[in-house]
Amino acid sequence: MFTTRRAMRIEWGDCDAAGIVFYPRYFAMFDAATHHHIEEAGWGRAELARAFDIIGFPMVDTRAKFLLSSSYGDDIVIETRVTAMRRSSFDVEHRVFRGEALAIEAFETRVWSGRHPEDPSRLKGREIPEAVRRRLGEA
């Protein structure tokens, strides 16, 4: 299964008054990790729009299980993979490691989306192309 790993250092601005990562910052990191994952599969944002006539893949559901906290200066690794694909949506799993220890398990559901044909100000789910399915390891 296609998996990417992204090393990061926890910055001062990621932390709350208690000195640990403020949980919404993790969700921003997960969003960046998902985009990085798709880029590593071969498509940057502009390439996706050109190749598949989509706007993006907005998140429609997310959750996380926090097992260990991280603080300023800690090095973490976010491991990302697609765990399920449906017609127009897919699930992403992020596992965050601090050293060898699993610190967070996070999950997202995203929708492969383009402009709505009847109202271009809205988005509409589109079928995920076979090439994308193959590259992400779920075909």
Rosetta blueprint (number, residue, H / E / L):
1 M L
2 F L
3 T E
4 T E
5 R E
6 R E
7 A E
8 M E
9 R E
10 I L
11 E L
12 W H
13 G H
14 D H
15 C E
16 D L
17 A L
18 A L
19 G L
20 I E
21 V E
22 F L
23 Y H
24 P H
25 R H
26 Y H
27 F H
28 A H
29 M H
30 F H
31 D H
32 A H
33 A H
34 T H
35 H H
36 H H
37 H H
38 I H
39 E H
40 E H
41 A L
42 G L
43 W L
44 G L
45 R H
46 A H
47 E H
48 L H
49 A H
50 R H
51 A H
52 F H
53 D L
54 I L
55 I L
56 G E
57 F L
58 P L
59 M E
60 V E
61 D E
62 T E
63 R E
64 A E
65 K E
66 F E
67 L L
68 L L
69 S L
70 S L
71 S E
72 Y L
73 G L
74 D L
75 D E
76 I E
77 V E
78 I E
79 E E
80 T E
81 R E
82 V E
83 T E
84 A E
85 M E
86 R L
87 R L
88 S L
89 S E
90 F E
91 D E
92 V E
93 E E
94 H E
95 R E
96 V E
97 F E
98 R E
99 G L
100 E L
101 A E
102 L E
103 A E
104 I E
105 E E
106 A E
107 F E
108 E E
109 T E
110 R E
111 V E
112 W L
113 S E
114 G E
115 R E
116 H L
117 P L
118 E L
119 D L
120 P L
121 S L
122 R L
123 L E
124 K E
125 G E
126 R L
127 E L
128 I L
129 P L
130 E H
131 A H
132 V H
133 R H
134 R H
135 R H
136 L L
137 G L
138 E L
139 A L
